[in-house]
Amino acid sequence: MSRDIQFKETITKLSQKLPTVKYNNGDLSDIGNEVGFCLGSILKDMTEEDIKDFIMGFRHGVSLTNGTHYGDEEDISDWDVTLNDGLDDLEWNEEKE
């Protein structure tokens, strides 16, 4: 079950924290690290379930922009995110019955 948050307040705080990043160059993993650090600083004690929910939402948002949005043939609730080795490796696995 998704964690209820103060949505607008969290978005506002996130948008205020991200511009304070001290470096000018990086790759996508650096952006992910900064978003994760800022969000983790705002939403204390994030659980693995909270992180899975965030990743699921992120994937959905990207899919809306790159043409990979899930169609009726595939229900995303049948998928699960597995976090291994802390957060170093993210794997998508079909949920087994």
C-alpha atoms as an extended CHARMM CRD file, in Angstrom:
* protein
*
        97  EXT
         1         1  MET       CA              0.0000000000        0.0000000000        0.0000000000  PROA      1               0.0000000000
         2         2  SER       CA              1.3210000000        3.4300000000       -0.9250000000  PROA      2               0.0000000000
         3         3  ARG       CA              2.4070000000        5.7720000000        1.8020000000  PROA      3               0.0000000000
         4         4  ASP       CA              0.2700000000        8.9000000000        2.1160000000  PROA      4               0.0000000000
         5         5  ILE       CA              2.3420000000       12.0760000000        1.9040000000  PROA      5               0.0000000000
         6         6  GLN       CA              1.7490000000       15.8020000000        1.8300000000  PROA      6               0.0000000000
         7         7  PHE       CA              2.0390000000       15.8000000000       -1.9610000000  PROA      7               0.0000000000
         8         8  LYS       CA              2.2140000000       19.5330000000       -2.7690000000  PROA      8               0.0000000000
         9         9  GLU       CA              4.4600000000       20.2610000000        0.2150000000  PROA      9               0.0000000000
        10        10  THR       CA              6.8270000000       17.4190000000       -0.7580000000  PROA      10              0.0000000000
        11        11  ILE       CA              7.0100000000       18.5720000000       -4.4040000000  PROA      11              0.0000000000
        12        12  THR       CA              7.7090000000       22.1410000000       -3.2770000000  PROA      12              0.0000000000
        13        13  LYS       CA             10.4920000000       21.0420000000       -0.9250000000  PROA      13              0.0000000000
        14        14  LEU       CA             11.9770000000       18.7760000000       -3.6030000000  PROA      14              0.0000000000
        15        15  SER       CA             11.9880000000       21.6080000000       -6.1420000000  PROA      15              0.0000000000
        16        16  GLN       CA             13.7430000000       23.8550000000       -3.5980000000  PROA      16              0.0000000000
        17        17  LYS       CA             16.4090000000       21.2830000000       -2.6660000000  PROA      17              0.0000000000
        18        18  LEU       CA             17.4190000000       20.0800000000       -6.1430000000  PROA      18              0.0000000000
        19        19  PRO       CA             18.8400000000       23.4180000000       -7.3640000000  PROA      19              0.0000000000
        20        20  THR       CA             21.2850000000       23.4040000000       -4.4160000000  PROA      20              0.0000000000
        21        21  VAL       CA             23.3340000000       20.5680000000       -5.9750000000  PROA      21              0.0000000000
        22        22  LYS       CA             26.9730000000       21.7220000000       -5.9460000000  PROA      22              0.0000000000
        23        23  TYR       CA             28.2450000000       20.1940000000       -9.2170000000  PROA      23              0.0000000000
        24        24  ASN       CA             27.4710000000       21.0440000000      -12.8490000000  PROA      24              0.0000000000
        25        25  ASN       CA             28.1040000000       17.7470000000      -14.6440000000  PROA      25              0.0000000000
        26        26  GLY       CA             27.0070000000       14.1710000000      -14.1220000000  PROA      26              0.0000000000
        27        27  ASP       CA             25.0710000000       11.3020000000      -15.6150000000  PROA      27              0.0000000000
        28        28  LEU       CA             21.6180000000        9.8350000000      -15.0350000000  PROA      28              0.0000000000
        29        29  SER       CA             22.7900000000        7.9170000000      -11.9780000000  PROA      29              0.0000000000
        30        30  ASP       CA             23.9290000000       11.2140000000      -10.4300000000  PROA      30              0.0000000000
        31        31  ILE       CA             20.4960000000       12.7090000000      -11.0400000000  PROA      31              0.0000000000
        32        32  GLY       CA             18.9070000000        9.6340000000       -9.4740000000  PROA      32              0.0000000000
        33        33  ASN       CA             21.2340000000        9.9440000000       -6.4940000000  PROA      33              0.0000000000
        34        34  GLU       CA             20.3430000000       13.6160000000       -5.9740000000  PROA      34              0.0000000000
        35        35  VAL       CA             16.6000000000       13.0070000000       -6.3160000000  PROA      35              0.0000000000
        36        36  GLY       CA             16.8870000000       10.0680000000       -3.9160000000  PROA      36              0.0000000000
        37        37  PHE       CA             18.9510000000       12.0660000000       -1.4250000000  PROA      37              0.0000000000
        38        38  CYS       CA             16.5700000000       15.0340000000       -1.5090000000  PROA      38              0.0000000000
        39        39  LEU       CA             13.4350000000       12.8960000000       -1.2950000000  PROA      39              0.0000000000
        40        40  GLY       CA             14.9390000000       10.7780000000        1.4860000000  PROA      40              0.0000000000
        41        41  SER       CA             15.7900000000       13.9750000000        3.3740000000  PROA      41              0.0000000000
        42        42  ILE       CA             12.2070000000       15.1850000000        3.0700000000  PROA      42              0.0000000000
        43        43  LEU       CA             10.4030000000       11.8830000000        3.6800000000  PROA      43              0.0000000000
        44        44  LYS       CA             12.2440000000       10.4440000000        6.6460000000  PROA      44              0.0000000000
        45        45  ASP       CA             12.4800000000        6.6840000000        7.1650000000  PROA      45              0.0000000000
        46        46  MET       CA             11.4970000000        5.6370000000        3.6430000000  PROA      46              0.0000000000
        47        47  THR       CA             10.8660000000        1.9090000000        3.5240000000  PROA      47              0.0000000000
        48        48  GLU       CA             11.6940000000       -0.5170000000        0.7240000000  PROA      48              0.0000000000
        49        49  GLU       CA              7.9830000000       -0.4030000000       -0.1770000000  PROA      49              0.0000000000
        50        50  ASP       CA              8.1450000000        3.4200000000       -0.4260000000  PROA      50              0.0000000000
        51        51  ILE       CA             11.1600000000        3.1130000000       -2.7340000000  PROA      51              0.0000000000
        52        52  LYS       CA              9.3830000000        0.5080000000       -4.8890000000  PROA      52              0.0000000000
        53        53  ASP       CA              6.3540000000        2.8120000000       -5.1770000000  PROA      53              0.0000000000
        54        54  PHE       CA              8.5950000000        5.7010000000       -6.2330000000  PROA      54              0.0000000000
        55        55  ILE       CA             10.3640000000        3.5690000000       -8.8600000000  PROA      55              0.0000000000
        56        56  MET       CA              7.0290000000        2.2960000000      -10.2000000000  PROA      56              0.0000000000
        57        57  GLY       CA              5.7820000000        5.8760000000      -10.5140000000  PROA      57              0.0000000000
        58        58  PHE       CA              9.0270000000        6.9550000000      -12.1580000000  PROA      58              0.0000000000
        59        59  ARG       CA              8.8170000000        4.1460000000      -14.7230000000  PROA      59              0.0000000000
        60        60  HSD       CA              5.1970000000        5.0420000000      -15.4580000000  PROA      60              0.0000000000
        61        61  GLY       CA              6.0260000000        8.7210000000      -15.9270000000  PROA      61              0.0000000000
        62        62  VAL       CA              8.8790000000        7.9380000000      -18.3120000000  PROA      62              0.0000000000
        63        63  SER       CA              6.6930000000        5.4770000000      -20.2230000000  PROA      63              0.0000000000
        64        64  LEU       CA              4.2220000000        8.2810000000      -20.8920000000  PROA      64              0.0000000000
        65        65  THR       CA              6.9710000000       10.2470000000      -22.6420000000  PROA      65              0.0000000000
        66        66  ASN       CA              8.9360000000        7.6120000000      -24.5670000000  PROA      66              0.0000000000
        67        67  GLY       CA              6.2250000000        5.5020000000      -26.1800000000  PROA      67              0.0000000000
        68        68  THR       CA              6.5420000000        2.4960000000      -23.8770000000  PROA      68              0.0000000000
        69        69  HSD       CA              3.4080000000        3.1400000000      -21.8240000000  PROA      69              0.0000000000
        70        70  TYR       CA              1.7830000000       -0.1150000000      -20.7880000000  PROA      70              0.0000000000
        71        71  GLY       CA             -1.2360000000       -1.0920000000      -22.8840000000  PROA      71              0.0000000000
        72        72  ASP       CA             -4.2430000000       -3.1760000000      -21.9720000000  PROA      72              0.0000000000
        73        73  GLU       CA             -2.2760000000       -6.3490000000      -22.8020000000  PROA      73              0.0000000000
        74        74  GLU       CA             -0.0660000000       -5.9740000000      -19.7510000000  PROA      74              0.0000000000
        75        75  ASP       CA             -1.1200000000       -5.0330000000      -16.2440000000  PROA      75              0.0000000000
        76        76  ILE       CA              1.7330000000       -3.3450000000      -14.3680000000  PROA      76              0.0000000000
        77        77  SER       CA              0.3530000000       -4.6600000000      -11.0770000000  PROA      77              0.0000000000
        78        78  ASP       CA              1.7320000000       -8.0480000000      -12.1980000000  PROA      78              0.0000000000
        79        79  TRP       CA              5.2800000000       -6.6870000000      -11.9300000000  PROA      79              0.0000000000
        80        80  ASP       CA              7.4470000000       -6.2770000000       -8.8680000000  PROA      80              0.0000000000
        81        81  VAL       CA             10.6370000000       -4.3180000000       -8.2760000000  PROA      81              0.0000000000
        82        82  THR       CA             13.4240000000       -6.1930000000       -6.5000000000  PROA      82              0.0000000000
        83        83  LEU       CA             16.1880000000       -4.2150000000       -4.8050000000  PROA      83              0.0000000000
        84        84  ASN       CA             19.4830000000       -6.0700000000       -4.4900000000  PROA      84              0.0000000000
        85        85  ASP       CA             22.7510000000       -4.9830000000       -2.8750000000  PROA      85              0.0000000000
        86        86  GLY       CA             21.1820000000       -1.9420000000       -1.2650000000  PROA      86              0.0000000000
        87        87  LEU       CA             20.0770000000        0.2160000000       -4.1590000000  PROA      87              0.0000000000
        88        88  ASP       CA             22.9840000000       -0.5530000000       -6.4960000000  PROA      88              0.0000000000
        89        89  ASP       CA             21.0690000000       -2.9230000000       -8.7890000000  PROA      89              0.0000000000
        90        90  LEU       CA             17.4320000000       -2.5370000000       -9.7240000000  PROA      90              0.0000000000
        91        91  GLU       CA             15.8210000000       -5.4910000000      -11.4300000000  PROA      91              0.0000000000
        92        92  TRP       CA             12.3240000000       -5.9070000000      -12.8010000000  PROA      92              0.0000000000
        93        93  ASN       CA             10.9820000000       -9.4070000000      -12.3120000000  PROA      93              0.0000000000
        94        94  GLU       CA              7.6510000000      -10.8410000000      -13.3090000000  PROA      94              0.0000000000
        95        95  GLU       CA              5.7860000000      -11.7700000000      -10.1760000000  PROA      95              0.0000000000
        96        96  LYS       CA              5.5270000000      -15.5300000000       -9.8080000000  PROA      96              0.0000000000
        97        97  GLU       CA              2.2630000000      -17.1290000000       -8.8210000000  PROA      97              0.0000000000
